[in-house]
Amino acid sequence: MSDYAQARLWEEPEPAHEPTPIRPRRKPVRKIQPTIRNIPGLTATMLVGDVLTVLPTLADESVHCVVTSPPYYGLRDYGTAQWEGGDAGCDHRASNPTAEHEANRVRKERYQAEGRSTGQHGGWEGRAWRGDGSRVCRCGATRIDSQLGLEATPEQYVEKMVQVFREVRRVLRSDGTCWLNLGDAFAGSGKGPSGNLTQHAAGVAPPYKGLKAKDLMMIPHRLAMALQQPYYTGRIRNEADRIWLAAMVDGEGCIHIHRRLAGAAAHSTFTRKDGTVSTYVRKQDTYGVMVSVDNTSKAIIDRCADIAGQGSRYTHEKETGKSQRKQTLYRWTVTGDQSRALLRELYPHLVAKQQQARIAFWSPSSGPDAAAAQEAIKALHVGAETTVDKSHPPTLYEPGWYVRMDIVWGKPNPMPESVTDRPTKAHEYLFLLTKSARYFYDSDAIREPHIAGNTQRQLTQPADRGEARTFKFAVTERYLNPAGRNRRSVWQIATAPFPKAHFATFPPKLVEPCVRAGTSEHGCCPECGAPWVRVVERGELVPDAPGYKPRGAQVAPHELVNIGTGKPNHHYEYKITGWRPSCKHAEFETVTCEPCDGTGDVESVSDEGDDEWNDCMACKGKGSIRRFVSAPEPVSAVVLDPFAGAATTLMVAAREGRNSIGIELSETYAEMARERLREDKLSNVEVQ
């Protein structure tokens, strides 16, 4: 026994043995069951199929909010591939070396001609190329895979994602928000066993376009910047083709409006109630827009038709017609709405006929305005002037997404990484995207608690001599928003486990603030879908805190007088009292403003003690205010997740009282998602 142990025995002799006392039994803790939101008619719909096939089936501006996490680039294969053709009894495991070698050789030559990497790091021969989504089996079967994330390069991945989110932009309301969660990956040598599949941490993707091994590929921000770019939505996607066709219309073509006389047959029939078929006869003069190009070269006319993808071609043989033409003439013609759509595409590139294009594009099909448009174009054809003109046709360029914030999702429990030359990856990005500069965003629904240390403010006021004079003041609880401070851009949220066989589920805590801020808690208008908004009313008149600065004031803090209150150094509190619709399908009434008694002005006292009159802050000098009376019963908002996976977004939306739509490529995962929604105890939703 050591000296230290002997000393302890000497100082503290072992007590005599006593029976162990019986501890009193604790009362069992009663767990509080969370409230289940039982909203009648709440639905969660799972749609199965390729996202680029399913999204076009959804109506324009039909969802209020999108919350999604698409497959990360090169992270994993979800096993959604199918084989077409070949031997039905084959296991489709071994590839066809001859066919694959030939495909790789052709691809290698193309990449060399384009100056791109030819795969020196991993070799092309004997390795399946995942970038085109297909693979040839030795039995002749072709592997078809629509899943995203297995593209050959980050460029291809970003291009596919841009296609998806352009469709998402179409189905999202103009006042809606899109919350996009995406992780990053590292470039590698491509020599590992996983081919060109990256790993979320280690990264084994072959380098491309300047990316070196171990480079962070910046996939989230590459995609965000690509989504910001404007894009063309017209039929003729190649701008060079639009320029060439516009030049042909300018030099060899004609824009005109032809009149069809009243009483003439319209060359169309209709069936009456008694079953007889009759010919439609025009009851008034009608006018039609036409664009045509005439040329003696058939190749030019054929190219016009090929570029436009519409219209009719005619051939007028020589020695025919009134002038007994000397050679064959070819004509390409586009009429009706197709001609207006064509003029809209070619208008920016027209030079001599822009005014004609404006008049023709906006010309109605009948009436005095149509007759005036026809006469104006006839005058322009002979070089005369006309006073008729119209505005520019609307552009076919969409402005792209607004990237309003790149939120950092910090993970307290990240995946461990066996790296010693960089920090462990412990964050991902959540982008807030919108279609317009103004949109619905309920900041009060996701406020976070105030931090005591941040209630001390320090203001610096410049003095006359250019020096800095500093003073401090404390912001008391009275001047803090009782709901908390505005949500910050760094969210610390732990990842959540999921027991089923799905590998990529984001935590419900990450989805909750997105759904709450992006959709109205009170619902939306059943007529137009506009969200209800919070009603903010004026409260009590309270004294200003030191350094209080009202909105719009441009004076120094020590000179502040709250204009419109009638009392120096005081301001009105504002509080949320309810909800009201934000559309015109509600009934409002105009009432007299109480603070100014309908005058629009209130008396206040300046620092010098003089009386002065200023606009009332409550009615903004109008003397009256609009008060909400009634509106149709609101319905639940709609949340979309185009990459539903395990339906975390749909589950959270149901818990928050919102309808939801999910799109999933795999039928297995879709059924797993439906089962998860049915078993969720915190919501009561009809799963479809």
Buried (B, 14 or more C-beta within 10 A) or exposed (E): EEEEEEEEEEEEEEEEEEEEEEEEEEEEEEEEEEEEBEBEEBBBBBBBBBBBEBBEEBEEBBBBBBBBBBBBBBBBBBEBBEBEEBEEEBEBEEBBEEBBBEBBEEBBEEBEEEEBBBBEBBEBEEBBBBEBBBBBBBBEBBBBBBBBBBBBBBBBBBEBBBBBBBBBBBBBBEBBBBBBBBBBBBBBBBEBEBBBBBBBBBBBBBBBEEBEBBBEBBBBBBBBEBBEEEBBEBBBEEEEBBEBBBBBBBEBBBBBBEEBEEEEEEEEEEEEEEEEEEEEEBEEBBBBBBBBBBBBEEEBBEBBBEBBEBBEEEEEEEEEEEEEBEEEBBBBBBBEEBBBBBBBBBBBBBEEBBBBBBBBBBBEEBBEBBBBBBEBBEBBEEEEEBEBEBEEBEBBEBBBBBBBBBBBBBBEEBEEBEEEEEEEBEBBBBBBBBBEEEBBBBEBBBBEEBEEEEBEEEBEEEEEEEEEEEEEBEBEEEBEBEBEBEBEEEBEBEBEEBEEEBEBBBBBBBBBBBBBBBBBBBBBBEBEBBBBBBEEEBEEBBEBBBBBBBEEBEEEBEEBBBBBBBEBBBBBEEEEEEBBBBBEEBEBEEEEBEBBEBBBBBEBBEEEEEEEEBBBBBBEBBBBBEEBEEBEEBBBBBBBBBBBBBBBBBBBBBBBBBBBBBBBBBEBBBEBBBBBBEEBEBBBBBBE
